[in-house]
Amino acid sequence: MCGPTATALTWLHTISPSLHLPRPLPTREARTVRVFCMSGQDPKGNNMIISITGATGFIGKRLVQRLHADNHIVHVLTRSKSKAETIFPAKDFPGIKIAEEPEWKDSIQGSTGVVNLAGLPISTRWSPEIKKEIKQSRIRVTSKVVEFINSAPDDIRPKVFVSATAVGYYGSSETQIFDEQSPSGNDYLAEVCREWESTALKVHGDVRVALIRIGVVLGKDGGALAKMIPLFNLFAGGPLGSGKQWFSWIHLDDIVNLIYEALSNPSYKGVINGTAPNPVRLAELCDQLGHVLGRPSWLPVPEFALKAVLGEGATVVLEGQRVVPTQAKKLGFPFKYSYVKDALKAILS
């Protein structure tokens, strides 16, 4: 996990319901549309069966849509069946299996692959209890998933495990450039990420593992932008703190496509940074966002105000890191959005 806006835990599930900007879920008729062609099947050419934790979150919802549109079988692993059924109604998502915790084992065993996206949001005021839960929510779900994969008989054990982590693994810096070979940082979020990853790596040796260190995910219907856009529309948008902190971002379509490719392409294994090729400083992001929205971005949010609201949790916003996707580029992953200007235009057009 690991921090938004610049320490980015991706703001994976950080958006409050009141700021959610819903996007219509695809209907069955839309299923033939593809963003671009990638290997949508497993290496044997069969449709995949994919179990997903965190499927009702910002990234998870779009991943389910993409897999379902390509006629793969999806198992939504959830703690709230009613919430999942609201997000994935049967009339729009025929064939999707929604499984509460007692059913997770049976759903995972027999799947082609498992995607692990679950975890408590980190963009909040950190009390000792909240910090404990931020870590434990990730460790607990990951441990359970790994246990169910490992206990499966060989013939029904999933072949691939794609587990989210975050760029907060690297700590923060205004000067360093971090790739997959860089060491971990020494702050709280780096510690969370290390434990999160080490738990995922306890999976059975025959299972291919891809650890996706996700940056700040940009999309209209959630994530960081859903918090920033209302401020800009009030003519109050601007950099948070100094604006010099690095913002390692990725468009929602790209992170979904990266996870999708990791499921189906055996070359995707080990640590892969889920960030766009061109990170920006936060001030530049705010300038670009203000330009696209036709709003000024000259009114910064002062550091003391953020600390008053978020306490220690403000470090998620005030500190960042410059992360580059070296491995994804080596693998030839086709980023749709390499520049934040293009990503914002696509999201806000």
N, C-alpha and C positions, 0 to 999 in steps of 0.2 A: 504494500500500500504505500502511500507515500505522496504526497502532497500536492494540492492544487495550486493554481495560479502561478506558482513558480516553484514550489517544492512538490507539486503535483502528485497527488494520489490519483490524478486524473480527474478529479472531481467526478469519479466514477458514479457515485450515488449521492452527490452532495447537494442536489437542488431541492429546495423546499417545495411542497406541493403547490403553495400559493403562487409560485413563479413558474410552474410547469407550463410550457407552451405546447399543447398537444398537437400531434401530427396524426392524420388519419392512418390507421393501420391498413395494410394492403388487403384487398379482397381477393377472392379466389381467381377472379378474372384477370388480375394483374400478374399472375404467377409466371407468365412467360417472359417478363421483362428482366433483363440482366444489365448490370452496370458495365461490366466487361467480362470477357471470357477468362475464367481460371479453371483449374482442375476441380470441378464441382463434385467429383466422385472420389471414392477411395481408390487406392492404387490398383485394386482388382476390377475397377470399372463399375462397382455396385453402388446403389444409393446407400448413404450412411445412416446410422442410428446414433444420434448425438444427445447426451444428457448434459444439462446446463444448470449450474447454480448461479444465482444472481440474474436469472433470466428476465425478471421484471424490472431490472434497473436500466439505466440510460443506454449502455452498450448492449446488454443482454436482449432487450426488446428488439433492437434492430438486427441482431444476429439471428434471433428466432425467425424474424420475418424473412431474412435472406435464405436461411436453410429451408424453410417451409416453401418459399417460392421456387426453390430448385428441387422440390419433391423429396427432400430428405425427411426422415422421421425424427421428430424432436420430442425429448422428454424434459419437461420443465420441472426442476427440483426446487421445491418451494416450502416455506414454513406457513404460507397462507394460501390455501387452495382458492378461497373466494376472491382474493386479490388477483391471482393469476388468471382465474376464469374471466374476470372483468377485462383484463388486458388482452387476453387471447380467447375471445369468444368462439365457441365451437363452430358457429356458422361461417366465420372468417378463417378459422384455422382447423378445418376438419382433420382428424387423425392425430392431433397433438395430444400427448399424454401429460397430464398434470399430476405430479406425485408429491405428497407431503412426506415428511421425514421417515415415517415407518416404511414407506415404499421405495426409499432411495436405493436401497441395496438391490432390489429386484430390477429397478430401472437401469442402474449402472451396469450390472452384470448382464451381458448380452449386447451392450452398446458397442458401436465401432469406436467411439471416442467420447471423452468427457471434457467439458469446458468449465472452469472454476472461476467465477466472477464475484463471489459473495463477499460482503464485508460492511461493517458499520461505517457510515459517512464520517469523514474526518474534519469537515469544515464546520466546526462548532466550538464552543468554549470547552477547553479541556480541563475537567476536574480529574483527580486521581482515578475516580471510578470510570470516567469516560475513556481515559487513556488506556486503562486496563481492558475495557471492552473493545476499543478500536483494534487492539492486538488480538485479544482472545477470540473475537468474532471471526477473524480470518484464520487463525490457527485451528479453531474448533471445526469449522466447515471443511477446511483442507484436510485435516486429519481424518475426518469421517469419510470423505471421498476416497482418500488413499487407502484407508482400511478396507473399504468395499471393493476397490479395484484389486487389492492384493489378495483378498480372500476368495476371489472368483476362481473357479476351475479354469484351466488353461484355455479350453475351447470357447468360453464365454467372457474371457477377460478383455476389456477394451484395449485397443492397440495403440491409442494415442491419448495423452493427457495434456491439455493446454491450460495452464494456470496463470492467472493474472498476478502481476506484482506491480511495482510502480517505480518511476524515476527517482523518487525520494530515497531509493537505495543508495544513491551516490552522495547524499548529503547536499550541501549548497555551496556555490561559489560564483563570483562575478567574473572570474578570469579563466578557470579551467574548462576544458572540453572533455566530456565524458562519453566513452563508448562502452560496449559490452565487456571489454577487458579491464575497465577502470575499477579500482578498489571501492569498497563501500565506505560511506561516511560514518560519522560517530555521533549523530544526533538521534533523537527518539524515533523519527520516521524511518531512518536507515536501519535501526535495530528491528523495527517492526517488519520491514521488508526482508531482512536477512532471515528472520525466524519463519516468515511466511514461505520464502523460497526453500529453506532447508526442510520444512515439513512436506512440501510438494515433492521434493527429491527423494523422499523415502518410498516412493512408488516402486512397484516391482520392476526389476531390471529389464524385463522383456518389453516394457511399455515405453514408447517414444515420448519424451517429455519436451514441451516447449514452454519456457517461462517468458511471458511477454511483459516487459517493464514499460508500463503505459504512462504517457505524458498527460497533459491537460487536453481532454477531448472536447472539440468544438462542434457543436450542432445546435440547431435552433430549439429543439424540444427538450432541453435539459442541459446539465453541465454548467461550465463557467459562464457561457454567454447568456444563459437564462437569468443569471444574477446581474450581469453587466448591462444588458440591453435596457432594462427599466431605468437604470441610472442615467444612461445616455439620453433616453427619451424625456427625462426630466431636466435635461441640459446640465446635468451634474456629473457626467461621466469623466473619469480621468484616471491617471495612474494611481495604483495603490502603493503608498509609501514613496520611495525614491524614484521608482520607475526604471531603475537601472538593473533590477534583477532579471535574470533570464527566464523566458517563458517557453518551455519545450512542449509544443502542442501537436495535435494530430486531428485531422478531420474524422468525424464519426464514420463516414463511409470507408475511409482507409483503415481504421482500426478493426472494423468488422471484417473487411476483406482480408486483412492480415491474419486474424484469428481463423477465418474460413480456410485460408490457404494452409495455415499450420495444421489444420485437421486433416487435410487431404494430400499434402505434399510431404513425402518422407524426408526431404532435404531440410525441412524446418525442425530443428531440434536445439536444445540448450537455450541460452539466454538470447532474446531478440528484443531490442529496444523498439517499443511501439510509439515512435515519435516521427514527425515530418522531418525531411532533410534540412530544413532551414529554420531553426529556432530563432526567436526574436526577443529583444528586451521588452519588458512590459509596457514601457512608454510607447514603443513603436506599435505594439498591438492596439493600444488605446487610440493612437493617432489614426491607424487604419480603420478601426471600428467606427470612430467618430466621422471619418471621411465617408464610409459606406452608408452610415445612417444620416449623414447631413447634420451632424451635431458636433458641437465643440468638445474637445477633450482636455481643456486647460485647467480644470478644477480638480486637483489631486485630492485623494482621500488621505488625510494625515495618518502617520503611523500611530500616534497616541490614540486616535479615534478607533482604529482597528483593534488595538490592544484593549481598549475599554470594553469593546463588544466581545472579542474572542479570547482575551487573555493570552495564555501561552499558545493557544491554537492559531494566533495571528502569524506565527512563523510559517504556516502553510502558505500564506499570501505574501509575506514580506521577504521571503528568501527563496531563491530559485537555483536552477542549474542548467547549463547548456549541454544538452544531450543530443547525440547524433545517432542515426540508425544504420551503423556500419554493416551489421549482419544482414539486415533486410535488403540493403543495396547490393551486397555480395550475392544474395540469393536471387537478385533480379526482380524483387517485388515492385510492381508498377504503381507508384503513388499517383493518385488522381490529383492530389493537392500538395504541391511541394512548397508553395508560398502562401503565407497567411492572408495576403491581400485577395488571392483567388479563392481561398477557402471561405473567407467572410462574404465575398460577393455571392458565391454559390449558396451559402446558408441564408443570406438576407435578401436575395433577389425575389 
